[in-house]
Amino acid sequence: MAAANVPFTGGGSTLTLGTTAISIAATSIGGSSNTIPRVAKTDLTDGVEAYIPGDVMDHDEVTVEGLAKMSDVKALRAAIDDGSPLIETITVTDPTLSGESTASKEASTTAFITNVAVGARVNNEITTVTVNFTWGEGSTLTNAT
């Protein structure tokens, strides 16, 4: 009997989507940035452009690459297919590092998927998948302990 394929999964990183009930073994979870715009405060009495911080922060999209069953890919596609994406409870769990008993997590109950891309399908096995999502109204980070 041949040994089962055991893919490397980023040392324990996962993407869990609560609404569609899917968990993806992540091989890569891209970073994101939080940006607050600058707003011009200059008027005609100023000799130099002046700025103040804007009111609304932009939380960039996150790209997750991982491994999934085709049935999960189908469910992910359905979550964005009708033009009104499902609101997801998304949790990104980091690997537990040496000296930690619990992993750090970032989660949001207002996130949504913006893109699903699937790799080659081979012999009805797991396939590579890339999922892009945005945190919606923000996220909460829980530090590892």
Secondary structure as GFF3:
##gff-version 3
##sequence-region A 1 145
A	DSSP	beta_strand	14	17	.	.	.	ID=ss1
A	DSSP	beta_strand	22	29	.	.	.	ID=ss2
A	DSSP	beta_strand	34	35	.	.	.	ID=ss3
A	DSSP	beta_strand	38	40	.	.	.	ID=ss4
A	DSSP	beta_strand	51	53	.	.	.	ID=ss5
A	DSSP	beta_strand	58	59	.	.	.	ID=ss6
A	DSSP	beta_strand	62	68	.	.	.	ID=ss7
A	DSSP	alpha_helix	70	81	.	.	.	ID=ss8
A	DSSP	beta_strand	88	93	.	.	.	ID=ss9
A	DSSP	beta_strand	105	118	.	.	.	ID=ss10
A	DSSP	beta_strand	127	134	.	.	.	ID=ss11
A	DSSP	beta_strand	140	142	.	.	.	ID=ss12
###
